[in-house]
């Protein structure tokens, strides 16, 4: 996963939601002032991402033109 092109920080336009996709297949999501609000693992197949947080909750999303569409949110790579 370390060389995967989607590894890095993904952020909503207002900066409220921040998904950090880590190279070892884990993610850390911050919400507002709450860092590490959700943590878990992820897998990417093509341009589709599946999340399983540490409590067992699942979610997914798709990368379209280098934009992450996840649970009704749009996240862009942080520069």
N, C-alpha and C positions, 0 to 999 in steps of 0.2 A: 504493500500500500504506500510505502514511503515515496515512490515515484509517481503516484497517481496524480493526475492533473487537477483534481478537485480538492486536494489537501490544502488547508489554510483557513482563513477567517471569512465568513459570509455574514453580511449585515443587512438588516432592513434599512430603508431610506431614512427613517427617523432614528436609527441606531439603537432602538429599544431591544430588539432580538439580535443576538450574536451567536452564530454557530461556529465553533472552531472544530474543523475536521482534522484530527490528529493522524500522523502517519501510520500509527500502529492499528488503525481501524477503530479507534475510539473517538467519541465526540464529547464536547463540553458546551452546553448552551447557557448563556447568560440572558436574563430578562430584566431590563431596567437596571436598577442598582443591585439586583440579586445575582451575584456571580455563581456559576455552577448550579443554576436552578435545576438543570437536568443533565445527567451524564449517562453514557451508555456506549453501545457499539453500533457501527454502521457497516454496510456492505454496498458496493457500487457495482452494478451490472450495466455496462454500456453507459447510458446517461441517466439511469434510474438509481435512486438511493433508497435503501431501507434502513430504518432506525429501530433499535430495541433499547429502551432505556433500562437502567439498572433495577427498576421496579417491575419490568416486564411489559410496559406499555410499548406499543408499536406505532410507527408512522412511516410515511414514505414521501418521496418527492422526485422531481425530474429537473435535470439541468438542460436548459434550452438557451442556446446562444450565450453561454457562459453566465447565465442567470439561474439561480436555484429557486424553483417553485415548490414550496413545501407548506402543506396545511393552510392553504389560502394566503400564504405570505410570499413575498418576492424578496429574495436576498441576493445581494451583489457582492462579489469578491471585494474585500477591503484592500485598498491600495497602500 
